[in-house]
C-alpha cells in the first residue's frame, strides 16, 4: 500500500510539473491587430460655400466603407452621389459608380451616402477585387449633384466635387 501511495505521489508531481511547464511556455505574443486606416478628401464648390468630404475607412477584412457627405442641403431635393474616372477638371464624365441617390428631408442639414463593405467593383465589363489600397491608387473624383428641373433643358447642378485616390 505504501508503494502505491509513493507511486501516486510521484505521478501527481510529474503531471503537475509537466502541466506547469506547458502553462508557463504559453505566451500571448500574437501580432497585435493592425490599425484600421482612414483618409479624408475635401469636396468643394466653385462658389466657396457648402462643400463636404469623402471619407474612406478600412475594415478588418480588407474591405472598406466610403462615405460621401455634403454639408448643406435643400428640402425635397434628390442628390446623386457619383464617382467618376479621372480628375474633377476633366471635360468628359466617365461614371464608374453611382454610390447612392438621397432625398433631403430638411433644409440646411448635411446629407451623406455610404458605400459599405466594398470587396469588388465592376468598371465597364470587368469585375475587379477592390480594397482600401486600390482606392488610394485609383484616379477618380466624387461629385454630388441634383437635376435642376427649373430650367429648360434640365441640367445637373453640381453641389460639391473633389478628387480622390491618386487624382488628389
CNS distance restraints for C-alpha pairs under 8 A (distance, minus, plus):
assign (resid   1 and name CA) (resid   5 and name CA) 6.39 0.50 0.50
assign (resid   2 and name CA) (resid   6 and name CA) 6.23 0.50 0.50
assign (resid   3 and name CA) (resid   7 and name CA) 6.18 0.50 0.50
assign (resid   4 and name CA) (resid   8 and name CA) 6.09 0.50 0.50
assign (resid   5 and name CA) (resid   9 and name CA) 6.05 0.50 0.50
assign (resid   6 and name CA) (resid  10 and name CA) 6.09 0.50 0.50
assign (resid   7 and name CA) (resid  11 and name CA) 6.06 0.50 0.50
assign (resid   8 and name CA) (resid  12 and name CA) 6.05 0.50 0.50
assign (resid   9 and name CA) (resid  13 and name CA) 6.17 0.50 0.50
assign (resid  10 and name CA) (resid  14 and name CA) 6.17 0.50 0.50
assign (resid  11 and name CA) (resid  15 and name CA) 6.08 0.50 0.50
assign (resid  12 and name CA) (resid  16 and name CA) 6.00 0.50 0.50
assign (resid  13 and name CA) (resid  17 and name CA) 6.09 0.50 0.50
assign (resid  14 and name CA) (resid  18 and name CA) 6.20 0.50 0.50
assign (resid  15 and name CA) (resid  19 and name CA) 6.03 0.50 0.50
assign (resid  16 and name CA) (resid  20 and name CA) 6.01 0.50 0.50
assign (resid  17 and name CA) (resid  21 and name CA) 6.14 0.50 0.50
assign (resid  18 and name CA) (resid  22 and name CA) 6.10 0.50 0.50
assign (resid  19 and name CA) (resid  23 and name CA) 6.06 0.50 0.50
assign (resid  20 and name CA) (resid  24 and name CA) 6.03 0.50 0.50
assign (resid  21 and name CA) (resid  25 and name CA) 6.09 0.50 0.50
assign (resid  22 and name CA) (resid  26 and name CA) 6.63 0.50 0.50
assign (resid  36 and name CA) (resid  57 and name CA) 7.31 0.50 0.50
assign (resid  36 and name CA) (resid  58 and name CA) 5.46 0.50 0.50
assign (resid  36 and name CA) (resid  59 and name CA) 6.32 0.50 0.50
assign (resid  36 and name CA) (resid  60 and name CA) 6.83 0.50 0.50
assign (resid  37 and name CA) (resid  57 and name CA) 6.12 0.50 0.50
assign (resid  37 and name CA) (resid  58 and name CA) 5.32 0.50 0.50
assign (resid  38 and name CA) (resid  55 and name CA) 7.09 0.50 0.50
assign (resid  38 and name CA) (resid  56 and name CA) 5.32 0.50 0.50
assign (resid  38 and name CA) (resid  57 and name CA) 4.40 0.50 0.50
assign (resid  38 and name CA) (resid  58 and name CA) 6.05 0.50 0.50
assign (resid  39 and name CA) (resid  55 and name CA) 5.80 0.50 0.50
assign (resid  39 and name CA) (resid  56 and name CA) 5.23 0.50 0.50
assign (resid  39 and name CA) (resid  57 and name CA) 6.81 0.50 0.50
assign (resid  40 and name CA) (resid  53 and name CA) 6.61 0.50 0.50
assign (resid  40 and name CA) (resid  54 and name CA) 5.57 0.50 0.50
assign (resid  40 and name CA) (resid  55 and name CA) 4.48 0.50 0.50
assign (resid  40 and name CA) (resid  56 and name CA) 6.37 0.50 0.50
assign (resid  41 and name CA) (resid  53 and name CA) 5.56 0.50 0.50
assign (resid  41 and name CA) (resid  54 and name CA) 5.06 0.50 0.50
assign (resid  41 and name CA) (resid  55 and name CA) 6.50 0.50 0.50
assign (resid  41 and name CA) (resid 162 and name CA) 7.16 0.50 0.50
assign (resid  41 and name CA) (resid 163 and name CA) 7.19 0.50 0.50
assign (resid  41 and name CA) (resid 164 and name CA) 6.16 0.50 0.50
assign (resid  42 and name CA) (resid  51 and name CA) 7.61 0.50 0.50
assign (resid  42 and name CA) (resid  52 and name CA) 6.13 0.50 0.50
assign (resid  42 and name CA) (resid  53 and name CA) 4.39 0.50 0.50
assign (resid  42 and name CA) (resid  54 and name CA) 6.36 0.50 0.50
assign (resid  42 and name CA) (resid 162 and name CA) 6.16 0.50 0.50
assign (resid  42 and name CA) (resid 163 and name CA) 7.95 0.50 0.50
assign (resid  43 and name CA) (resid  51 and name CA) 5.12 0.50 0.50
assign (resid  43 and name CA) (resid  52 and name CA) 4.76 0.50 0.50
assign (resid  43 and name CA) (resid  53 and name CA) 4.87 0.50 0.50
assign (resid  43 and name CA) (resid  54 and name CA) 7.03 0.50 0.50
assign (resid  43 and name CA) (resid  70 and name CA) 7.83 0.50 0.50
assign (resid  43 and name CA) (resid 142 and name CA) 7.84 0.50 0.50
assign (resid  43 and name CA) (resid 160 and name CA) 5.46 0.50 0.50
assign (resid  43 and name CA) (resid 161 and name CA) 4.91 0.50 0.50
assign (resid  43 and name CA) (resid 162 and name CA) 4.48 0.50 0.50
assign (resid  43 and name CA) (resid 163 and name CA) 7.78 0.50 0.50
assign (resid  44 and name CA) (resid  48 and name CA) 6.88 0.50 0.50
assign (resid  44 and name CA) (resid  49 and name CA) 7.91 0.50 0.50
assign (resid  44 and name CA) (resid  50 and name CA) 7.17 0.50 0.50
assign (resid  44 and name CA) (resid  51 and name CA) 4.36 0.50 0.50
assign (resid  44 and name CA) (resid  52 and name CA) 6.58 0.50 0.50
assign (resid  44 and name CA) (resid 160 and name CA) 5.13 0.50 0.50
assign (resid  44 and name CA) (resid 161 and name CA) 5.46 0.50 0.50
assign (resid  44 and name CA) (resid 162 and name CA) 6.24 0.50 0.50
assign (resid  45 and name CA) (resid  49 and name CA) 6.62 0.50 0.50
assign (resid  45 and name CA) (resid  50 and name CA) 6.82 0.50 0.50
assign (resid  45 and name CA) (resid  51 and name CA) 5.70 0.50 0.50
assign (resid  45 and name CA) (resid 158 and name CA) 7.72 0.50 0.50
assign (resid  45 and name CA) (resid 159 and name CA) 6.34 0.50 0.50
assign (resid  45 and name CA) (resid 160 and name CA) 4.96 0.50 0.50
assign (resid  45 and name CA) (resid 161 and name CA) 6.38 0.50 0.50
assign (resid  50 and name CA) (resid  70 and name CA) 7.20 0.50 0.50
assign (resid  50 and name CA) (resid  71 and name CA) 5.75 0.50 0.50
assign (resid  50 and name CA) (resid  72 and name CA) 5.94 0.50 0.50
assign (resid  50 and name CA) (resid 159 and name CA) 7.74 0.50 0.50
assign (resid  50 and name CA) (resid 160 and name CA) 7.53 0.50 0.50
assign (resid  51 and name CA) (resid  70 and name CA) 5.71 0.50 0.50
assign (resid  51 and name CA) (resid  71 and name CA) 5.92 0.50 0.50
assign (resid  51 and name CA) (resid  72 and name CA) 7.70 0.50 0.50
assign (resid  51 and name CA) (resid 159 and name CA) 7.13 0.50 0.50
assign (resid  51 and name CA) (resid 160 and name CA) 5.15 0.50 0.50
assign (resid  51 and name CA) (resid 161 and name CA) 7.64 0.50 0.50
assign (resid  52 and name CA) (resid  68 and name CA) 7.66 0.50 0.50
assign (resid  52 and name CA) (resid  69 and name CA) 5.35 0.50 0.50
assign (resid  52 and name CA) (resid  70 and name CA) 4.15 0.50 0.50
assign (resid  52 and name CA) (resid  71 and name CA) 5.11 0.50 0.50
assign (resid  52 and name CA) (resid 160 and name CA) 6.79 0.50 0.50
assign (resid  53 and name CA) (resid  68 and name CA) 6.01 0.50 0.50
assign (resid  53 and name CA) (resid  69 and name CA) 5.44 0.50 0.50
assign (resid  53 and name CA) (resid  70 and name CA) 6.68 0.50 0.50
assign (resid  54 and name CA) (resid  66 and name CA) 6.94 0.50 0.50
assign (resid  54 and name CA) (resid  67 and name CA) 5.63 0.50 0.50
assign (resid  54 and name CA) (resid  68 and name CA) 4.46 0.50 0.50
assign (resid  54 and name CA) (resid  69 and name CA) 6.34 0.50 0.50
assign (resid  54 and name CA) (resid 142 and name CA) 7.76 0.50 0.50
assign (resid  54 and name CA) (resid 164 and name CA) 7.86 0.50 0.50
assign (resid  55 and name CA) (resid  66 and name CA) 5.65 0.50 0.50
assign (resid  55 and name CA) (resid  67 and name CA) 5.12 0.50 0.50
assign (resid  55 and name CA) (resid  68 and name CA) 6.51 0.50 0.50
assign (resid  56 and name CA) (resid  64 and name CA) 6.81 0.50 0.50
assign (resid  56 and name CA) (resid  65 and name CA) 5.85 0.50 0.50
assign (resid  56 and name CA) (resid  66 and name CA) 4.64 0.50 0.50
assign (resid  56 and name CA) (resid  67 and name CA) 6.60 0.50 0.50
assign (resid  56 and name CA) (resid 132 and name CA) 7.59 0.50 0.50
assign (resid  57 and name CA) (resid  64 and name CA) 5.48 0.50 0.50
assign (resid  57 and name CA) (resid  65 and name CA) 5.28 0.50 0.50
assign (resid  57 and name CA) (resid  66 and name CA) 6.51 0.50 0.50
assign (resid  57 and name CA) (resid 132 and name CA) 7.60 0.50 0.50
assign (resid  58 and name CA) (resid  62 and name CA) 6.71 0.50 0.50
assign (resid  58 and name CA) (resid  63 and name CA) 6.17 0.50 0.50
assign (resid  58 and name CA) (resid  64 and name CA) 4.40 0.50 0.50
assign (resid  58 and name CA) (resid  65 and name CA) 6.62 0.50 0.50
assign (resid  58 and name CA) (resid 132 and name CA) 5.76 0.50 0.50
assign (resid  59 and name CA) (resid  63 and name CA) 5.35 0.50 0.50
assign (resid  59 and name CA) (resid  64 and name CA) 5.22 0.50 0.50
assign (resid  59 and name CA) (resid  65 and name CA) 7.37 0.50 0.50
assign (resid  59 and name CA) (resid 117 and name CA) 7.63 0.50 0.50
assign (resid  62 and name CA) (resid 119 and name CA) 7.77 0.50 0.50
assign (resid  62 and name CA) (resid 131 and name CA) 6.00 0.50 0.50
assign (resid  62 and name CA) (resid 132 and name CA) 6.97 0.50 0.50
assign (resid  63 and name CA) (resid 117 and name CA) 5.39 0.50 0.50
assign (resid  63 and name CA) (resid 118 and name CA) 5.31 0.50 0.50
assign (resid  63 and name CA) (resid 119 and name CA) 5.31 0.50 0.50
assign (resid  63 and name CA) (resid 130 and name CA) 7.53 0.50 0.50
assign (resid  63 and name CA) (resid 131 and name CA) 5.16 0.50 0.50
assign (resid  63 and name CA) (resid 132 and name CA) 6.43 0.50 0.50
assign (resid  64 and name CA) (resid 116 and name CA) 6.66 0.50 0.50
assign (resid  64 and name CA) (resid 117 and name CA) 5.30 0.50 0.50
assign (resid  64 and name CA) (resid 118 and name CA) 5.42 0.50 0.50
assign (resid  64 and name CA) (resid 119 and name CA) 7.50 0.50 0.50
assign (resid  64 and name CA) (resid 131 and name CA) 6.19 0.50 0.50
assign (resid  64 and name CA) (resid 132 and name CA) 5.58 0.50 0.50
assign (resid  65 and name CA) (resid 114 and name CA) 6.99 0.50 0.50
assign (resid  65 and name CA) (resid 115 and name CA) 5.60 0.50 0.50
assign (resid  65 and name CA) (resid 116 and name CA) 4.36 0.50 0.50
assign (resid  65 and name CA) (resid 117 and name CA) 5.47 0.50 0.50
assign (resid  65 and name CA) (resid 118 and name CA) 6.38 0.50 0.50
assign (resid  66 and name CA) (resid 114 and name CA) 5.73 0.50 0.50
assign (resid  66 and name CA) (resid 115 and name CA) 5.09 0.50 0.50
assign (resid  66 and name CA) (resid 116 and name CA) 6.44 0.50 0.50
assign (resid  67 and name CA) (resid 112 and name CA) 6.67 0.50 0.50
assign (resid  67 and name CA) (resid 113 and name CA) 5.74 0.50 0.50
assign (resid  67 and name CA) (resid 114 and name CA) 4.47 0.50 0.50
assign (resid  67 and name CA) (resid 115 and name CA) 6.39 0.50 0.50
assign (resid  68 and name CA) (resid  81 and name CA) 7.09 0.50 0.50
assign (resid  68 and name CA) (resid 112 and name CA) 5.45 0.50 0.50
assign (resid  68 and name CA) (resid 113 and name CA) 5.35 0.50 0.50
assign (resid  68 and name CA) (resid 114 and name CA) 6.49 0.50 0.50
assign (resid  68 and name CA) (resid 142 and name CA) 7.94 0.50 0.50
assign (resid  69 and name CA) (resid 110 and name CA) 6.86 0.50 0.50
assign (resid  69 and name CA) (resid 111 and name CA) 5.70 0.50 0.50
assign (resid  69 and name CA) (resid 112 and name CA) 4.11 0.50 0.50
assign (resid  69 and name CA) (resid 113 and name CA) 6.53 0.50 0.50
assign (resid  70 and name CA) (resid 110 and name CA) 5.54 0.50 0.50
assign (resid  70 and name CA) (resid 111 and name CA) 5.52 0.50 0.50
assign (resid  70 and name CA) (resid 112 and name CA) 6.34 0.50 0.50
assign (resid  70 and name CA) (resid 144 and name CA) 7.75 0.50 0.50
assign (resid  70 and name CA) (resid 159 and name CA) 7.92 0.50 0.50
assign (resid  70 and name CA) (resid 160 and name CA) 7.01 0.50 0.50
assign (resid  71 and name CA) (resid 108 and name CA) 7.81 0.50 0.50
assign (resid  71 and name CA) (resid 109 and name CA) 6.78 0.50 0.50
assign (resid  71 and name CA) (resid 110 and name CA) 4.39 0.50 0.50
assign (resid  71 and name CA) (resid 111 and name CA) 6.82 0.50 0.50
assign (resid  72 and name CA) (resid 107 and name CA) 7.36 0.50 0.50
assign (resid  72 and name CA) (resid 108 and name CA) 4.66 0.50 0.50
assign (resid  72 and name CA) (resid 109 and name CA) 5.11 0.50 0.50
assign (resid  72 and name CA) (resid 110 and name CA) 4.80 0.50 0.50
assign (resid  72 and name CA) (resid 111 and name CA) 7.09 0.50 0.50
assign (resid  73 and name CA) (resid  77 and name CA) 7.65 0.50 0.50
assign (resid  73 and name CA) (resid 104 and name CA) 6.49 0.50 0.50
assign (resid  73 and name CA) (resid 106 and name CA) 7.24 0.50 0.50
assign (resid  73 and name CA) (resid 107 and name CA) 5.42 0.50 0.50
assign (resid  73 and name CA) (resid 108 and name CA) 4.98 0.50 0.50
assign (resid  73 and name CA) (resid 109 and name CA) 5.60 0.50 0.50
assign (resid  73 and name CA) (resid 110 and name CA) 6.08 0.50 0.50
assign (resid  73 and name CA) (resid 111 and name CA) 6.65 0.50 0.50
assign (resid  74 and name CA) (resid 104 and name CA) 6.43 0.50 0.50
assign (resid  74 and name CA) (resid 106 and name CA) 6.37 0.50 0.50
assign (resid  74 and name CA) (resid 107 and name CA) 4.26 0.50 0.50
assign (resid  74 and name CA) (resid 108 and name CA) 6.18 0.50 0.50
assign (resid  74 and name CA) (resid 109 and name CA) 7.86 0.50 0.50
assign (resid  75 and name CA) (resid 103 and name CA) 7.87 0.50 0.50
assign (resid  75 and name CA) (resid 104 and name CA) 5.16 0.50 0.50
assign (resid  75 and name CA) (resid 105 and name CA) 5.23 0.50 0.50
assign (resid  75 and name CA) (resid 106 and name CA) 4.39 0.50 0.50
assign (resid  75 and name CA) (resid 107 and name CA) 4.59 0.50 0.50
assign (resid  75 and name CA) (resid 108 and name CA) 7.99 0.50 0.50
assign (resid  76 and name CA) (resid 103 and name CA) 5.95 0.50 0.50
assign (resid  76 and name CA) (resid 104 and name CA) 5.30 0.50 0.50
assign (resid  76 and name CA) (resid 105 and name CA) 5.93 0.50 0.50
assign (resid  76 and name CA) (resid 106 and name CA) 7.31 0.50 0.50
assign (resid  77 and name CA) (resid 103 and name CA) 5.48 0.50 0.50
assign (resid  77 and name CA) (resid 104 and name CA) 5.56 0.50 0.50
assign (resid  77 and name CA) (resid 146 and name CA) 7.16 0.50 0.50
assign (resid  78 and name CA) (resid 101 and name CA) 6.46 0.50 0.50
assign (resid  78 and name CA) (resid 102 and name CA) 5.40 0.50 0.50
assign (resid  78 and name CA) (resid 103 and name CA) 4.03 0.50 0.50
assign (resid  78 and name CA) (resid 104 and name CA) 6.32 0.50 0.50
assign (resid  78 and name CA) (resid 146 and name CA) 6.04 0.50 0.50
assign (resid  78 and name CA) (resid 147 and name CA) 7.91 0.50 0.50
assign (resid  79 and name CA) (resid 101 and name CA) 5.49 0.50 0.50
assign (resid  79 and name CA) (resid 102 and name CA) 5.28 0.50 0.50
assign (resid  79 and name CA) (resid 103 and name CA) 6.14 0.50 0.50
assign (resid  79 and name CA) (resid 104 and name CA) 7.58 0.50 0.50
assign (resid  79 and name CA) (resid 144 and name CA) 6.41 0.50 0.50
assign (resid  79 and name CA) (resid 145 and name CA) 5.56 0.50 0.50
assign (resid  79 and name CA) (resid 146 and name CA) 4.84 0.50 0.50
assign (resid  80 and name CA) (resid  98 and name CA) 7.56 0.50 0.50
assign (resid  80 and name CA) (resid  99 and name CA) 7.88 0.50 0.50
assign (resid  80 and name CA) (resid 100 and name CA) 6.18 0.50 0.50
assign (resid  80 and name CA) (resid 101 and name CA) 4.40 0.50 0.50
assign (resid  80 and name CA) (resid 102 and name CA) 6.63 0.50 0.50
assign (resid  80 and name CA) (resid 143 and name CA) 7.99 0.50 0.50
assign (resid  80 and name CA) (resid 144 and name CA) 5.52 0.50 0.50
assign (resid  80 and name CA) (resid 145 and name CA) 5.36 0.50 0.50
assign (resid  80 and name CA) (resid 146 and name CA) 5.98 0.50 0.50
assign (resid  81 and name CA) (resid  98 and name CA) 6.29 0.50 0.50
assign (resid  81 and name CA) (resid  99 and name CA) 5.49 0.50 0.50
assign (resid  81 and name CA) (resid 100 and name CA) 5.43 0.50 0.50
assign (resid  81 and name CA) (resid 101 and name CA) 6.04 0.50 0.50
assign (resid  81 and name CA) (resid 113 and name CA) 6.76 0.50 0.50
assign (resid  81 and name CA) (resid 142 and name CA) 7.27 0.50 0.50
assign (resid  81 and name CA) (resid 143 and name CA) 6.07 0.50 0.50
assign (resid  81 and name CA) (resid 144 and name CA) 4.69 0.50 0.50
assign (resid  81 and name CA) (resid 145 and name CA) 6.94 0.50 0.50
assign (resid  82 and name CA) (resid  95 and name CA) 7.21 0.50 0.50
assign (resid  82 and name CA) (resid  97 and name CA) 6.01 0.50 0.50
assign (resid  82 and name CA) (resid  98 and name CA) 4.47 0.50 0.50
assign (resid  82 and name CA) (resid  99 and name CA) 5.53 0.50 0.50
assign (resid  82 and name CA) (resid 100 and name CA) 7.25 0.50 0.50
assign (resid  82 and name CA) (resid 142 and name CA) 5.81 0.50 0.50
assign (resid  82 and name CA) (resid 143 and name CA) 5.43 0.50 0.50
assign (resid  82 and name CA) (resid 144 and name CA) 6.36 0.50 0.50
assign (resid  83 and name CA) (resid  95 and name CA) 6.11 0.50 0.50
assign (resid  83 and name CA) (resid  96 and name CA) 5.93 0.50 0.50
assign (resid  83 and name CA) (resid  97 and name CA) 5.16 0.50 0.50
assign (resid  83 and name CA) (resid  98 and name CA) 6.23 0.50 0.50
assign (resid  83 and name CA) (resid  99 and name CA) 7.10 0.50 0.50
assign (resid  83 and name CA) (resid 140 and name CA) 6.82 0.50 0.50
assign (resid  83 and name CA) (resid 141 and name CA) 5.77 0.50 0.50
assign (resid  83 and name CA) (resid 142 and name CA) 4.57 0.50 0.50
assign (resid  83 and name CA) (resid 143 and name CA) 6.39 0.50 0.50
assign (resid  84 and name CA) (resid  93 and name CA) 6.52 0.50 0.50
assign (resid  84 and name CA) (resid  94 and name CA) 5.42 0.50 0.50
assign (resid  84 and name CA) (resid  95 and name CA) 4.35 0.50 0.50
assign (resid  84 and name CA) (resid  96 and name CA) 5.32 0.50 0.50
assign (resid  84 and name CA) (resid  97 and name CA) 6.92 0.50 0.50
assign (resid  84 and name CA) (resid 140 and name CA) 5.56 0.50 0.50
assign (resid  84 and name CA) (resid 141 and name CA) 5.41 0.50 0.50
assign (resid  84 and name CA) (resid 142 and name CA) 6.34 0.50 0.50
assign (resid  84 and name CA) (resid 143 and name CA) 7.70 0.50 0.50
assign (resid  85 and name CA) (resid  93 and name CA) 7.45 0.50 0.50
assign (resid  85 and name CA) (resid  94 and name CA) 5.50 0.50 0.50
assign (resid  85 and name CA) (resid  95 and name CA) 6.33 0.50 0.50
assign (resid  85 and name CA) (resid  96 and name CA) 6.27 0.50 0.50
assign (resid  85 and name CA) (resid 139 and name CA) 6.32 0.50 0.50
assign (resid  85 and name CA) (resid 140 and name CA) 4.52 0.50 0.50
assign (resid  85 and name CA) (resid 141 and name CA) 6.59 0.50 0.50
assign (resid  86 and name CA) (resid  90 and name CA) 6.71 0.50 0.50
assign (resid  86 and name CA) (resid  94 and name CA) 7.82 0.50 0.50
assign (resid  86 and name CA) (resid 139 and name CA) 5.33 0.50 0.50
assign (resid  86 and name CA) (resid 140 and name CA) 4.70 0.50 0.50
assign (resid  86 and name CA) (resid 141 and name CA) 6.55 0.50 0.50
assign (resid  86 and name CA) (resid 167 and name CA) 6.82 0.50 0.50
assign (resid  87 and name CA) (resid 139 and name CA) 6.75 0.50 0.50
assign (resid  87 and name CA) (resid 140 and name CA) 5.50 0.50 0.50
assign (resid  87 and name CA) (resid 141 and name CA) 5.37 0.50 0.50
assign (resid  87 and name CA) (resid 163 and name CA) 5.74 0.50 0.50
assign (resid  87 and name CA) (resid 167 and name CA) 5.53 0.50 0.50
assign (resid  87 and name CA) (resid 168 and name CA) 7.99 0.50 0.50
assign (resid  88 and name CA) (resid 140 and name CA) 7.87 0.50 0.50
assign (resid  88 and name CA) (resid 141 and name CA) 5.69 0.50 0.50
assign (resid  88 and name CA) (resid 142 and name CA) 7.84 0.50 0.50
assign (resid  88 and name CA) (resid 161 and name CA) 6.86 0.50 0.50
assign (resid  88 and name CA) (resid 162 and name CA) 6.17 0.50 0.50
assign (resid  88 and name CA) (resid 163 and name CA) 5.92 0.50 0.50
assign (resid  96 and name CA) (resid 122 and name CA) 7.89 0.50 0.50
assign (resid  96 and name CA) (resid 123 and name CA) 5.73 0.50 0.50
assign (resid  96 and name CA) (resid 124 and name CA) 7.42 0.50 0.50
assign (resid  97 and name CA) (resid 123 and name CA) 7.86 0.50 0.50
assign (resid  99 and name CA) (resid 113 and name CA) 6.82 0.50 0.50
assign (resid  99 and name CA) (resid 114 and name CA) 7.08 0.50 0.50
assign (resid  99 and name CA) (resid 115 and name CA) 6.02 0.50 0.50
assign (resid 100 and name CA) (resid 113 and name CA) 5.87 0.50 0.50
assign (resid 100 and name CA) (resid 114 and name CA) 7.47 0.50 0.50
assign (resid 100 and name CA) (resid 115 and name CA) 7.88 0.50 0.50
assign (resid 101 and name CA) (resid 113 and name CA) 7.51 0.50 0.50
assign (resid 102 and name CA) (resid 111 and name CA) 7.57 0.50 0.50
assign (resid 102 and name CA) (resid 112 and name CA) 7.65 0.50 0.50
assign (resid 102 and name CA) (resid 113 and name CA) 7.05 0.50 0.50
assign (resid 104 and name CA) (resid 111 and name CA) 6.70 0.50 0.50
assign (resid 118 and name CA) (resid 130 and name CA) 6.81 0.50 0.50
assign (resid 118 and name CA) (resid 131 and name CA) 6.92 0.50 0.50
assign (resid 119 and name CA) (resid 129 and name CA) 6.05 0.50 0.50
assign (resid 119 and name CA) (resid 130 and name CA) 5.14 0.50 0.50
assign (resid 119 and name CA) (resid 131 and name CA) 6.03 0.50 0.50
assign (resid 120 and name CA) (resid 127 and name CA) 6.66 0.50 0.50
assign (resid 120 and name CA) (resid 128 and name CA) 5.38 0.50 0.50
assign (resid 120 and name CA) (resid 129 and name CA) 4.29 0.50 0.50
assign (resid 120 and name CA) (resid 130 and name CA) 4.38 0.50 0.50
assign (resid 120 and name CA) (resid 131 and name CA) 7.40 0.50 0.50
assign (resid 121 and name CA) (resid 127 and name CA) 5.47 0.50 0.50
assign (resid 121 and name CA) (resid 128 and name CA) 5.47 0.50 0.50
assign (resid 121 and name CA) (resid 129 and name CA) 6.62 0.50 0.50
assign (resid 121 and name CA) (resid 130 and name CA) 6.09 0.50 0.50
assign (resid 122 and name CA) (resid 126 and name CA) 5.42 0.50 0.50
assign (resid 122 and name CA) (resid 127 and name CA) 4.10 0.50 0.50
assign (resid 122 and name CA) (resid 128 and name CA) 6.27 0.50 0.50
assign (resid 123 and name CA) (resid 127 and name CA) 6.38 0.50 0.50
assign (resid 123 and name CA) (resid 128 and name CA) 7.75 0.50 0.50
assign (resid 130 and name CA) (resid 134 and name CA) 5.75 0.50 0.50
assign (resid 130 and name CA) (resid 135 and name CA) 7.39 0.50 0.50
assign (resid 131 and name CA) (resid 135 and name CA) 6.62 0.50 0.50
assign (resid 132 and name CA) (resid 136 and name CA) 6.61 0.50 0.50
assign (resid 133 and name CA) (resid 137 and name CA) 6.39 0.50 0.50
assign (resid 134 and name CA) (resid 138 and name CA) 6.09 0.50 0.50
assign (resid 135 and name CA) (resid 165 and name CA) 5.59 0.50 0.50
assign (resid 136 and name CA) (resid 164 and name CA) 7.50 0.50 0.50
assign (resid 136 and name CA) (resid 165 and name CA) 4.10 0.50 0.50
assign (resid 136 and name CA) (resid 166 and name CA) 5.99 0.50 0.50
assign (resid 137 and name CA) (resid 165 and name CA) 5.54 0.50 0.50
assign (resid 137 and name CA) (resid 166 and name CA) 5.12 0.50 0.50
assign (resid 138 and name CA) (resid 164 and name CA) 7.95 0.50 0.50
assign (resid 138 and name CA) (resid 165 and name CA) 5.24 0.50 0.50
assign (resid 138 and name CA) (resid 166 and name CA) 5.51 0.50 0.50
assign (resid 138 and name CA) (resid 167 and name CA) 7.43 0.50 0.50
assign (resid 139 and name CA) (resid 163 and name CA) 8.00 0.50 0.50
assign (resid 139 and name CA) (resid 164 and name CA) 6.89 0.50 0.50
assign (resid 139 and name CA) (resid 165 and name CA) 5.55 0.50 0.50
assign (resid 139 and name CA) (resid 166 and name CA) 4.75 0.50 0.50
assign (resid 139 and name CA) (resid 167 and name CA) 4.55 0.50 0.50
assign (resid 139 and name CA) (resid 168 and name CA) 7.95 0.50 0.50
assign (resid 140 and name CA) (resid 163 and name CA) 6.07 0.50 0.50
assign (resid 140 and name CA) (resid 164 and name CA) 5.52 0.50 0.50
assign (resid 140 and name CA) (resid 165 and name CA) 6.28 0.50 0.50
assign (resid 140 and name CA) (resid 166 and name CA) 7.30 0.50 0.50
assign (resid 140 and name CA) (resid 167 and name CA) 5.79 0.50 0.50
assign (resid 141 and name CA) (resid 161 and name CA) 7.18 0.50 0.50
assign (resid 141 and name CA) (resid 162 and name CA) 5.51 0.50 0.50
assign (resid 141 and name CA) (resid 163 and name CA) 4.07 0.50 0.50
assign (resid 141 and name CA) (resid 164 and name CA) 5.15 0.50 0.50
assign (resid 141 and name CA) (resid 165 and name CA) 7.91 0.50 0.50
assign (resid 141 and name CA) (resid 167 and name CA) 7.17 0.50 0.50
assign (resid 142 and name CA) (resid 161 and name CA) 5.66 0.50 0.50
assign (resid 142 and name CA) (resid 162 and name CA) 5.51 0.50 0.50
assign (resid 142 and name CA) (resid 163 and name CA) 6.32 0.50 0.50
assign (resid 142 and name CA) (resid 164 and name CA) 6.94 0.50 0.50
assign (resid 143 and name CA) (resid 158 and name CA) 7.10 0.50 0.50
assign (resid 143 and name CA) (resid 159 and name CA) 7.68 0.50 0.50
assign (resid 143 and name CA) (resid 160 and name CA) 5.84 0.50 0.50
assign (resid 143 and name CA) (resid 161 and name CA) 4.37 0.50 0.50
assign (resid 143 and name CA) (resid 162 and name CA) 6.68 0.50 0.50
assign (resid 144 and name CA) (resid 158 and name CA) 6.03 0.50 0.50
assign (resid 144 and name CA) (resid 159 and name CA) 5.50 0.50 0.50
assign (resid 144 and name CA) (resid 160 and name CA) 5.22 0.50 0.50
assign (resid 144 and name CA) (resid 161 and name CA) 6.34 0.50 0.50
assign (resid 145 and name CA) (resid 156 and name CA) 6.08 0.50 0.50
assign (resid 145 and name CA) (resid 157 and name CA) 5.33 0.50 0.50
assign (resid 145 and name CA) (resid 158 and name CA) 4.24 0.50 0.50
assign (resid 145 and name CA) (resid 159 and name CA) 5.16 0.50 0.50
assign (resid 145 and name CA) (resid 160 and name CA) 7.08 0.50 0.50
assign (resid 146 and name CA) (resid 156 and name CA) 5.54 0.50 0.50
assign (resid 146 and name CA) (resid 157 and name CA) 5.39 0.50 0.50
assign (resid 146 and name CA) (resid 158 and name CA) 6.72 0.50 0.50
assign (resid 146 and name CA) (resid 159 and name CA) 7.47 0.50 0.50
assign (resid 147 and name CA) (resid 154 and name CA) 6.62 0.50 0.50
assign (resid 147 and name CA) (resid 155 and name CA) 5.59 0.50 0.50
assign (resid 147 and name CA) (resid 156 and name CA) 4.48 0.50 0.50
assign (resid 147 and name CA) (resid 157 and name CA) 6.05 0.50 0.50
assign (resid 148 and name CA) (resid 154 and name CA) 5.68 0.50 0.50
assign (resid 148 and name CA) (resid 155 and name CA) 5.46 0.50 0.50
assign (resid 148 and name CA) (resid 156 and name CA) 5.92 0.50 0.50
assign (resid 148 and name CA) (resid 157 and name CA) 6.07 0.50 0.50
assign (resid 149 and name CA) (resid 153 and name CA) 7.97 0.50 0.50
assign (resid 149 and name CA) (resid 154 and name CA) 5.07 0.50 0.50
assign (resid 149 and name CA) (resid 155 and name CA) 7.19 0.50 0.50
assign (resid 150 and name CA) (resid 154 and name CA) 7.08 0.50 0.50
assign (resid 151 and name CA) (resid 155 and name CA) 7.29 0.50 0.50
assign (resid 163 and name CA) (resid 167 and name CA) 5.49 0.50 0.50
assign (resid 163 and name CA) (resid 168 and name CA) 5.15 0.50 0.50
assign (resid 164 and name CA) (resid 168 and name CA) 5.43 0.50 0.50
